[in-house]
Amino acid sequence: MMQTVGVAIIDDHPLFREGVARSLIESGRFAVLGEGGSCDDALRIARNKRPDILLLDLSMPGGGLQAITAVRQIIPDQKIVVLTVSEVSDDVVQALKDGVEGYVLKGVGSKALLEVLGAVAAGQTYVSPLLSARLLTDLSTRLNQPDADPLAELTARERQVLELVAYGLSNKRVGLELELHEKTVKHHLSRIFTKLKVSNRTEAAMILRDAKDHGKPH
């Protein structure tokens, strides 16, 4: 007899959660161990229910990427599958860097989703073919543009945060200036460090300064 796979569903749309849960239960192969709609829910359910697979969205209160990091810290071997509408390359890359076992777009059919979850439960990994092709294209483009502006990948908000950090402001002061929670500032900095391929605020500030120097007329 096939062993039932325990799944927890974290998505802030109750109707969508219900549909996914129904598909899982009706298949007879999966059991729904918990449902939630936020980063905090993901952490609590992962800790208390220990599902075989944590199925979560990226767009939810507290942030899906933050949820992945938080869960990994307390349960390093937790299998995580992202089910989201986000096709943004940075989100895909970050999720994969954080070690998720699957990245699936919400347009997927229930049968295909069940197959993905079954494969992940068996120890495989999965990324939607469309996203795999796009990542390869993006990687190829970046490799062929070695002199591209390193700051070009930053969002407007990330650029604002970096400008203030380079000016010497603490995370708390940056938060006050931009009306952001200090935790949000830390998240932005983490993304900035990843995009600029640096490990601390000093290195990030140096890249900003160098970019400004190169932009000055000679």
Secondary structure, DSSP 8 states (H G I E B T S, - for coil): ----EEEEEE-S-HHHHHHHHHHHHHHSSEEEEEEESSHHHHHHHHHHH--SEEEE-SSSTT-HHHHHHHHHHH-TT-EEEEEES---HHHHHHHHHTT-SEEEETT--HHHHHHHHHHHHTT--EE-HHHHHHHHHHHHHHHT-TTS-TTTTS-HHHHHHHHHHHTT--HHHHHHHHT--HHHHHHHHHHHHHHHT-SSHHHHHHHHHHHHHHHS--
